[in-house]
């Protein structure tokens, strides 16, 4: 999985796409991984803000 999740205080989560081989492009694999991570964060009642960034 090329997706990293960092949870900060105050309900902020940072989702980082880290796939240097493809220059962080949204391939089907990366997009599916991103969707899985976002669904998990959606179930987390403490998460209020999601920041998506590239490495």
mmJSON file of the N, C-alpha and C atoms, coordinates in Angstrom:
{"data_MODEL":{"atom_site":{
"group_PDB":["ATOM","ATOM","ATOM","ATOM","ATOM","ATOM","ATOM","ATOM","ATOM","ATOM","ATOM","ATOM","ATOM","ATOM","ATOM","ATOM","ATOM","ATOM","ATOM","ATOM","ATOM","ATOM","ATOM","ATOM","ATOM","ATOM","ATOM","ATOM","ATOM","ATOM","ATOM","ATOM","ATOM","ATOM","ATOM","ATOM","ATOM","ATOM","ATOM","ATOM","ATOM","ATOM","ATOM","ATOM","ATOM","ATOM","ATOM","ATOM","ATOM","ATOM","ATOM","ATOM","ATOM","ATOM","ATOM","ATOM","ATOM","ATOM","ATOM","ATOM","ATOM","ATOM","ATOM","ATOM","ATOM","ATOM","ATOM","ATOM","ATOM","ATOM","ATOM","ATOM","ATOM","ATOM","ATOM","ATOM","ATOM","ATOM","ATOM","ATOM","ATOM","ATOM","ATOM","ATOM","ATOM","ATOM","ATOM","ATOM","ATOM","ATOM","ATOM","ATOM","ATOM","ATOM","ATOM","ATOM","ATOM","ATOM","ATOM","ATOM","ATOM","ATOM","ATOM","ATOM","ATOM","ATOM","ATOM","ATOM","ATOM","ATOM","ATOM","ATOM","ATOM","ATOM","ATOM","ATOM","ATOM","ATOM","ATOM","ATOM","ATOM","ATOM","ATOM","ATOM","ATOM","ATOM","ATOM","ATOM","ATOM","ATOM","ATOM","ATOM","ATOM","ATOM","ATOM","ATOM","ATOM","ATOM","ATOM","ATOM","ATOM","ATOM","ATOM","ATOM","ATOM","ATOM","ATOM","ATOM","ATOM","ATOM","ATOM","ATOM","ATOM","ATOM","ATOM","ATOM","ATOM","ATOM","ATOM","ATOM","ATOM","ATOM","ATOM","ATOM","ATOM"],
"id":[1,2,3,4,5,6,7,8,9,10,11,12,13,14,15,16,17,18,19,20,21,22,23,24,25,26,27,28,29,30,31,32,33,34,35,36,37,38,39,40,41,42,43,44,45,46,47,48,49,50,51,52,53,54,55,56,57,58,59,60,61,62,63,64,65,66,67,68,69,70,71,72,73,74,75,76,77,78,79,80,81,82,83,84,85,86,87,88,89,90,91,92,93,94,95,96,97,98,99,100,101,102,103,104,105,106,107,108,109,110,111,112,113,114,115,116,117,118,119,120,121,122,123,124,125,126,127,128,129,130,131,132,133,134,135,136,137,138,139,140,141,142,143,144,145,146,147,148,149,150,151,152,153,154,155,156,157,158,159,160,161,162,163,164,165],
"type_symbol":["N","C","C","N","C","C","N","C","C","N","C","C","N","C","C","N","C","C","N","C","C","N","C","C","N","C","C","N","C","C","N","C","C","N","C","C","N","C","C","N","C","C","N","C","C","N","C","C","N","C","C","N","C","C","N","C","C","N","C","C","N","C","C","N","C","C","N","C","C","N","C","C","N","C","C","N","C","C","N","C","C","N","C","C","N","C","C","N","C","C","N","C","C","N","C","C","N","C","C","N","C","C","N","C","C","N","C","C","N","C","C","N","C","C","N","C","C","N","C","C","N","C","C","N","C","C","N","C","C","N","C","C","N","C","C","N","C","C","N","C","C","N","C","C","N","C","C","N","C","C","N","C","C","N","C","C","N","C","C","N","C","C","N","C","C"],
"label_atom_id":["N","CA","C","N","CA","C","N","CA","C","N","CA","C","N","CA","C","N","CA","C","N","CA","C","N","CA","C","N","CA","C","N","CA","C","N","CA","C","N","CA","C","N","CA","C","N","CA","C","N","CA","C","N","CA","C","N","CA","C","N","CA","C","N","CA","C","N","CA","C","N","CA","C","N","CA","C","N","CA","C","N","CA","C","N","CA","C","N","CA","C","N","CA","C","N","CA","C","N","CA","C","N","CA","C","N","CA","C","N","CA","C","N","CA","C","N","CA","C","N","CA","C","N","CA","C","N","CA","C","N","CA","C","N","CA","C","N","CA","C","N","CA","C","N","CA","C","N","CA","C","N","CA","C","N","CA","C","N","CA","C","N","CA","C","N","CA","C","N","CA","C","N","CA","C","N","CA","C","N","CA","C","N","CA","C","N","CA","C","N","CA","C"],
"label_alt_id":[null,null,null,null,null,null,null,null,null,null,null,null,null,null,null,null,null,null,null,null,null,null,null,null,null,null,null,null,null,null,null,null,null,null,null,null,null,null,null,null,null,null,null,null,null,null,null,null,null,null,null,null,null,null,null,null,null,null,null,null,null,null,null,null,null,null,null,null,null,null,null,null,null,null,null,null,null,null,null,null,null,null,null,null,null,null,null,null,null,null,null,null,null,null,null,null,null,null,null,null,null,null,null,null,null,null,null,null,null,null,null,null,null,null,null,null,null,null,null,null,null,null,null,null,null,null,null,null,null,null,null,null,null,null,null,null,null,null,null,null,null,null,null,null,null,null,null,null,null,null,null,null,null,null,null,null,null,null,null,null,null,null,null,null,null],
"label_comp_id":["UNK","UNK","UNK","UNK","UNK","UNK","UNK","UNK","UNK","UNK","UNK","UNK","UNK","UNK","UNK","UNK","UNK","UNK","UNK","UNK","UNK","UNK","UNK","UNK","UNK","UNK","UNK","UNK","UNK","UNK","UNK","UNK","UNK","UNK","UNK","UNK","UNK","UNK","UNK","UNK","UNK","UNK","UNK","UNK","UNK","UNK","UNK","UNK","UNK","UNK","UNK","UNK","UNK","UNK","UNK","UNK","UNK","UNK","UNK","UNK","UNK","UNK","UNK","UNK","UNK","UNK","UNK","UNK","UNK","UNK","UNK","UNK","UNK","UNK","UNK","UNK","UNK","UNK","UNK","UNK","UNK","UNK","UNK","UNK","UNK","UNK","UNK","UNK","UNK","UNK","UNK","UNK","UNK","UNK","UNK","UNK","UNK","UNK","UNK","UNK","UNK","UNK","UNK","UNK","UNK","UNK","UNK","UNK","UNK","UNK","UNK","UNK","UNK","UNK","UNK","UNK","UNK","UNK","UNK","UNK","UNK","UNK","UNK","UNK","UNK","UNK","UNK","UNK","UNK","UNK","UNK","UNK","UNK","UNK","UNK","UNK","UNK","UNK","UNK","UNK","UNK","UNK","UNK","UNK","UNK","UNK","UNK","UNK","UNK","UNK","UNK","UNK","UNK","UNK","UNK","UNK","UNK","UNK","UNK","UNK","UNK","UNK","UNK","UNK","UNK"],
"label_asym_id":["A","A","A","A","A","A","A","A","A","A","A","A","A","A","A","A","A","A","A","A","A","A","A","A","A","A","A","A","A","A","A","A","A","A","A","A","A","A","A","A","A","A","A","A","A","A","A","A","A","A","A","A","A","A","A","A","A","A","A","A","A","A","A","A","A","A","A","A","A","A","A","A","A","A","A","A","A","A","A","A","A","A","A","A","A","A","A","A","A","A","A","A","A","A","A","A","A","A","A","A","A","A","A","A","A","A","A","A","A","A","A","A","A","A","A","A","A","A","A","A","A","A","A","A","A","A","A","A","A","A","A","A","A","A","A","A","A","A","A","A","A","A","A","A","A","A","A","A","A","A","A","A","A","A","A","A","A","A","A","A","A","A","A","A","A"],
"label_entity_id":["1","1","1","1","1","1","1","1","1","1","1","1","1","1","1","1","1","1","1","1","1","1","1","1","1","1","1","1","1","1","1","1","1","1","1","1","1","1","1","1","1","1","1","1","1","1","1","1","1","1","1","1","1","1","1","1","1","1","1","1","1","1","1","1","1","1","1","1","1","1","1","1","1","1","1","1","1","1","1","1","1","1","1","1","1","1","1","1","1","1","1","1","1","1","1","1","1","1","1","1","1","1","1","1","1","1","1","1","1","1","1","1","1","1","1","1","1","1","1","1","1","1","1","1","1","1","1","1","1","1","1","1","1","1","1","1","1","1","1","1","1","1","1","1","1","1","1","1","1","1","1","1","1","1","1","1","1","1","1","1","1","1","1","1","1"],
"label_seq_id":[1,1,1,2,2,2,3,3,3,4,4,4,5,5,5,6,6,6,7,7,7,8,8,8,9,9,9,10,10,10,11,11,11,12,12,12,13,13,13,14,14,14,15,15,15,16,16,16,17,17,17,18,18,18,19,19,19,20,20,20,21,21,21,22,22,22,23,23,23,24,24,24,25,25,25,26,26,26,27,27,27,28,28,28,29,29,29,30,30,30,31,31,31,32,32,32,33,33,33,34,34,34,35,35,35,36,36,36,37,37,37,38,38,38,39,39,39,40,40,40,41,41,41,42,42,42,43,43,43,44,44,44,45,45,45,46,46,46,47,47,47,48,48,48,49,49,49,50,50,50,51,51,51,52,52,52,53,53,53,54,54,54,55,55,55],
"pdbx_PDB_ins_code":[null,null,null,null,null,null,null,null,null,null,null,null,null,null,null,null,null,null,null,null,null,null,null,null,null,null,null,null,null,null,null,null,null,null,null,null,null,null,null,null,null,null,null,null,null,null,null,null,null,null,null,null,null,null,null,null,null,null,null,null,null,null,null,null,null,null,null,null,null,null,null,null,null,null,null,null,null,null,null,null,null,null,null,null,null,null,null,null,null,null,null,null,null,null,null,null,null,null,null,null,null,null,null,null,null,null,null,null,null,null,null,null,null,null,null,null,null,null,null,null,null,null,null,null,null,null,null,null,null,null,null,null,null,null,null,null,null,null,null,null,null,null,null,null,null,null,null,null,null,null,null,null,null,null,null,null,null,null,null,null,null,null,null,null,null],
"Cartn_x":[0.85,0.0,0.892,0.592,1.378,0.729,-0.163,-0.873,-0.46,-0.03,0.347,-0.672,-1.021,-1.98,-1.311,-1.379,-0.884,-2.057,-2.293,-3.375,-2.779,-3.245,-2.81,-3.876,-3.595,-4.582,-5.735,-6.774,-7.954,-8.714,-8.598,-9.38,-8.896,-7.632,-7.065,-6.252,-6.519,-5.76,-5.132,-3.874,-3.18,-3.012,-3.511,-3.374,-2.339,-1.258,-0.158,-0.005,-0.063,0.182,1.691,2.272,3.723,4.068,4.073,4.416,5.346,6.631,7.561,7.763,7.538,7.724,6.762,5.54,4.527,4.286,5.157,5.023,3.67,3.216,1.971,0.738,0.784,-0.396,-1.507,-2.731,-3.869,-4.172,-3.326,-3.572,-4.74,-5.234,-6.349,-5.974,-4.748,-4.309,-4.256,-3.64,-3.533,-4.91,-5.77,-7.11,-7.909,-7.791,-8.471,-7.939,-6.611,-6.03,-6.521,-6.603,-7.071,-8.53,-9.347,-10.753,-10.883,-10.077,-10.106,-9.748,-8.708,-8.269,-9.346,-9.948,-10.979,-12.212,-12.549,-13.686,-13.4,-12.155,-11.785,-11.853,-11.357,-11.391,-12.827,-13.692,-15.094,-15.767,-15.344,-15.913,-15.377,-14.245,-13.625,-14.349,-15.039,-15.827,-14.966,-13.681,-12.802,-12.259,-12.269,-11.729,-12.726,-12.255,-13.098,-12.574,-11.254,-10.624,-9.664,-9.704,-8.777,-8.02,-6.701,-5.839,-5.153,-5.28,-4.652,-3.472,-2.303,-1.109,-0.253,0.625,1.578,2.945,3.686,5.029,6.028],
"Cartn_y":[-1.176,0.0,1.235,2.15,3.361,4.566,4.293,5.348,5.317,6.46,6.58,7.473,7.104,7.894,8.335,9.642,10.204,10.86,10.454,11.063,12.082,13.305,14.38,14.614,15.484,15.802,16.598,16.762,17.551,16.95,15.653,15.011,15.235,15.601,15.845,14.629,14.14,13.029,13.47,13.1,13.4,12.103,12.076,10.922,11.301,10.545,10.869,9.784,10.196,9.278,9.255,8.06,7.937,6.837,7.19,6.254,6.949,7.049,7.807,7.215,5.903,5.287,5.857,6.159,6.686,8.177,8.822,10.247,10.557,9.637,9.781,9.92,9.312,9.364,8.504,8.793,8.057,6.855,5.861,4.612,3.894,2.831,2.099,1.536,1.041,0.483,1.569,2.692,3.786,4.332,4.458,4.96,4.009,2.712,1.73,1.771,1.902,2.015,3.275,4.363,5.63,5.513,4.868,4.682,3.846,2.786,1.948,2.76,3.577,4.399,5.415,6.045,7.045,6.414,5.196,4.511,4.212,3.814,3.557,4.839,5.932,7.203,7.699,7.377,7.768,7.083,5.876,5.134,5.634,6.328,6.837,8.115,8.052,9.193,10.367,10.127,11.199,12.035,11.487,12.211,13.252,14.5,15.605,16.237,16.166,16.784,15.777,15.653,14.793,15.656,15.631,16.363,15.325,15.49,14.571,15.296,14.649,15.26,14.201,14.647,13.766,13.902,12.808,12.83,13.406],
"Cartn_z":[0.0,0.0,0.0,-0.869,-1.02,-0.347,0.592,1.297,2.767,3.275,4.682,5.385,6.613,7.391,8.676,8.93,10.188,10.885,12.122,12.893,13.85,13.738,14.616,15.678,16.593,17.623,17.01,17.742,17.35,16.181,15.936,14.89,13.481,13.316,11.996,11.569,10.351,9.788,8.479,8.276,7.032,6.268,5.042,4.163,3.107,3.068,2.162,1.103,-0.161,-1.274,-1.5,-1.416,-1.506,-2.512,-3.779,-4.846,-5.833,-5.492,-6.337,-7.734,-7.891,-9.216,-10.247,-9.808,-10.728,-10.521,-9.756,-9.45,-8.806,-7.941,-7.182,-8.067,-9.236,-10.107,-9.505,-9.866,-9.326,-10.219,-10.14,-10.857,-10.189,-10.817,-10.224,-8.859,-8.709,-7.434,-6.361,-6.682,-5.719,-5.364,-6.358,-6.108,-5.226,-5.455,-4.601,-3.179,-3.018,-1.68,-0.978,-1.718,-1.155,-0.709,-1.5,-1.135,0.139,0.262,1.465,2.699,2.588,3.722,4.086,3.088,3.36,3.997,3.602,4.231,5.7,6.01,7.408,8.226,7.646,8.362,8.526,7.586,7.684,8.867,9.191,10.32,11.661,11.646,12.868,13.304,14.428,14.902,15.362,15.631,16.09,14.935,13.735,12.569,12.103,12.066,11.637,10.345,10.132,8.963,8.347,7.019,6.288,5.294,5.401,4.484,3.594,2.274,1.335,0.69,0.741,0.161,-0.533,-1.382,-2.049,-1.42,-1.407,-0.818,-1.799],
"occupancy":[1.0,1.0,1.0,1.0,1.0,1.0,1.0,1.0,1.0,1.0,1.0,1.0,1.0,1.0,1.0,1.0,1.0,1.0,1.0,1.0,1.0,1.0,1.0,1.0,1.0,1.0,1.0,1.0,1.0,1.0,1.0,1.0,1.0,1.0,1.0,1.0,1.0,1.0,1.0,1.0,1.0,1.0,1.0,1.0,1.0,1.0,1.0,1.0,1.0,1.0,1.0,1.0,1.0,1.0,1.0,1.0,1.0,1.0,1.0,1.0,1.0,1.0,1.0,1.0,1.0,1.0,1.0,1.0,1.0,1.0,1.0,1.0,1.0,1.0,1.0,1.0,1.0,1.0,1.0,1.0,1.0,1.0,1.0,1.0,1.0,1.0,1.0,1.0,1.0,1.0,1.0,1.0,1.0,1.0,1.0,1.0,1.0,1.0,1.0,1.0,1.0,1.0,1.0,1.0,1.0,1.0,1.0,1.0,1.0,1.0,1.0,1.0,1.0,1.0,1.0,1.0,1.0,1.0,1.0,1.0,1.0,1.0,1.0,1.0,1.0,1.0,1.0,1.0,1.0,1.0,1.0,1.0,1.0,1.0,1.0,1.0,1.0,1.0,1.0,1.0,1.0,1.0,1.0,1.0,1.0,1.0,1.0,1.0,1.0,1.0,1.0,1.0,1.0,1.0,1.0,1.0,1.0,1.0,1.0,1.0,1.0,1.0,1.0,1.0,1.0],
"B_iso_or_equiv":[0.0,0.0,0.0,0.0,0.0,0.0,0.0,0.0,0.0,0.0,0.0,0.0,0.0,0.0,0.0,0.0,0.0,0.0,0.0,0.0,0.0,0.0,0.0,0.0,0.0,0.0,0.0,0.0,0.0,0.0,0.0,0.0,0.0,0.0,0.0,0.0,0.0,0.0,0.0,0.0,0.0,0.0,0.0,0.0,0.0,0.0,0.0,0.0,0.0,0.0,0.0,0.0,0.0,0.0,0.0,0.0,0.0,0.0,0.0,0.0,0.0,0.0,0.0,0.0,0.0,0.0,0.0,0.0,0.0,0.0,0.0,0.0,0.0,0.0,0.0,0.0,0.0,0.0,0.0,0.0,0.0,0.0,0.0,0.0,0.0,0.0,0.0,0.0,0.0,0.0,0.0,0.0,0.0,0.0,0.0,0.0,0.0,0.0,0.0,0.0,0.0,0.0,0.0,0.0,0.0,0.0,0.0,0.0,0.0,0.0,0.0,0.0,0.0,0.0,0.0,0.0,0.0,0.0,0.0,0.0,0.0,0.0,0.0,0.0,0.0,0.0,0.0,0.0,0.0,0.0,0.0,0.0,0.0,0.0,0.0,0.0,0.0,0.0,0.0,0.0,0.0,0.0,0.0,0.0,0.0,0.0,0.0,0.0,0.0,0.0,0.0,0.0,0.0,0.0,0.0,0.0,0.0,0.0,0.0,0.0,0.0,0.0,0.0,0.0,0.0],
"pdbx_formal_charge":[null,null,null,null,null,null,null,null,null,null,null,null,null,null,null,null,null,null,null,null,null,null,null,null,null,null,null,null,null,null,null,null,null,null,null,null,null,null,null,null,null,null,null,null,null,null,null,null,null,null,null,null,null,null,null,null,null,null,null,null,null,null,null,null,null,null,null,null,null,null,null,null,null,null,null,null,null,null,null,null,null,null,null,null,null,null,null,null,null,null,null,null,null,null,null,null,null,null,null,null,null,null,null,null,null,null,null,null,null,null,null,null,null,null,null,null,null,null,null,null,null,null,null,null,null,null,null,null,null,null,null,null,null,null,null,null,null,null,null,null,null,null,null,null,null,null,null,null,null,null,null,null,null,null,null,null,null,null,null,null,null,null,null,null,null],
"auth_seq_id":[1,1,1,2,2,2,3,3,3,4,4,4,5,5,5,6,6,6,7,7,7,8,8,8,9,9,9,10,10,10,11,11,11,12,12,12,13,13,13,14,14,14,15,15,15,16,16,16,17,17,17,18,18,18,19,19,19,20,20,20,21,21,21,22,22,22,23,23,23,24,24,24,25,25,25,26,26,26,27,27,27,28,28,28,29,29,29,30,30,30,31,31,31,32,32,32,33,33,33,34,34,34,35,35,35,36,36,36,37,37,37,38,38,38,39,39,39,40,40,40,41,41,41,42,42,42,43,43,43,44,44,44,45,45,45,46,46,46,47,47,47,48,48,48,49,49,49,50,50,50,51,51,51,52,52,52,53,53,53,54,54,54,55,55,55],
"auth_comp_id":["UNK","UNK","UNK","UNK","UNK","UNK","UNK","UNK","UNK","UNK","UNK","UNK","UNK","UNK","UNK","UNK","UNK","UNK","UNK","UNK","UNK","UNK","UNK","UNK","UNK","UNK","UNK","UNK","UNK","UNK","UNK","UNK","UNK","UNK","UNK","UNK","UNK","UNK","UNK","UNK","UNK","UNK","UNK","UNK","UNK","UNK","UNK","UNK","UNK","UNK","UNK","UNK","UNK","UNK","UNK","UNK","UNK","UNK","UNK","UNK","UNK","UNK","UNK","UNK","UNK","UNK","UNK","UNK","UNK","UNK","UNK","UNK","UNK","UNK","UNK","UNK","UNK","UNK","UNK","UNK","UNK","UNK","UNK","UNK","UNK","UNK","UNK","UNK","UNK","UNK","UNK","UNK","UNK","UNK","UNK","UNK","UNK","UNK","UNK","UNK","UNK","UNK","UNK","UNK","UNK","UNK","UNK","UNK","UNK","UNK","UNK","UNK","UNK","UNK","UNK","UNK","UNK","UNK","UNK","UNK","UNK","UNK","UNK","UNK","UNK","UNK","UNK","UNK","UNK","UNK","UNK","UNK","UNK","UNK","UNK","UNK","UNK","UNK","UNK","UNK","UNK","UNK","UNK","UNK","UNK","UNK","UNK","UNK","UNK","UNK","UNK","UNK","UNK","UNK","UNK","UNK","UNK","UNK","UNK","UNK","UNK","UNK","UNK","UNK","UNK"],
"auth_asym_id":["A","A","A","A","A","A","A","A","A","A","A","A","A","A","A","A","A","A","A","A","A","A","A","A","A","A","A","A","A","A","A","A","A","A","A","A","A","A","A","A","A","A","A","A","A","A","A","A","A","A","A","A","A","A","A","A","A","A","A","A","A","A","A","A","A","A","A","A","A","A","A","A","A","A","A","A","A","A","A","A","A","A","A","A","A","A","A","A","A","A","A","A","A","A","A","A","A","A","A","A","A","A","A","A","A","A","A","A","A","A","A","A","A","A","A","A","A","A","A","A","A","A","A","A","A","A","A","A","A","A","A","A","A","A","A","A","A","A","A","A","A","A","A","A","A","A","A","A","A","A","A","A","A","A","A","A","A","A","A","A","A","A","A","A","A"],
"auth_atom_id":["N","CA","C","N","CA","C","N","CA","C","N","CA","C","N","CA","C","N","CA","C","N","CA","C","N","CA","C","N","CA","C","N","CA","C","N","CA","C","N","CA","C","N","CA","C","N","CA","C","N","CA","C","N","CA","C","N","CA","C","N","CA","C","N","CA","C","N","CA","C","N","CA","C","N","CA","C","N","CA","C","N","CA","C","N","CA","C","N","CA","C","N","CA","C","N","CA","C","N","CA","C","N","CA","C","N","CA","C","N","CA","C","N","CA","C","N","CA","C","N","CA","C","N","CA","C","N","CA","C","N","CA","C","N","CA","C","N","CA","C","N","CA","C","N","CA","C","N","CA","C","N","CA","C","N","CA","C","N","CA","C","N","CA","C","N","CA","C","N","CA","C","N","CA","C","N","CA","C","N","CA","C","N","CA","C","N","CA","C","N","CA","C"],
"pdbx_PDB_model_num":[1,1,1,1,1,1,1,1,1,1,1,1,1,1,1,1,1,1,1,1,1,1,1,1,1,1,1,1,1,1,1,1,1,1,1,1,1,1,1,1,1,1,1,1,1,1,1,1,1,1,1,1,1,1,1,1,1,1,1,1,1,1,1,1,1,1,1,1,1,1,1,1,1,1,1,1,1,1,1,1,1,1,1,1,1,1,1,1,1,1,1,1,1,1,1,1,1,1,1,1,1,1,1,1,1,1,1,1,1,1,1,1,1,1,1,1,1,1,1,1,1,1,1,1,1,1,1,1,1,1,1,1,1,1,1,1,1,1,1,1,1,1,1,1,1,1,1,1,1,1,1,1,1,1,1,1,1,1,1,1,1,1,1,1,1]
}}}
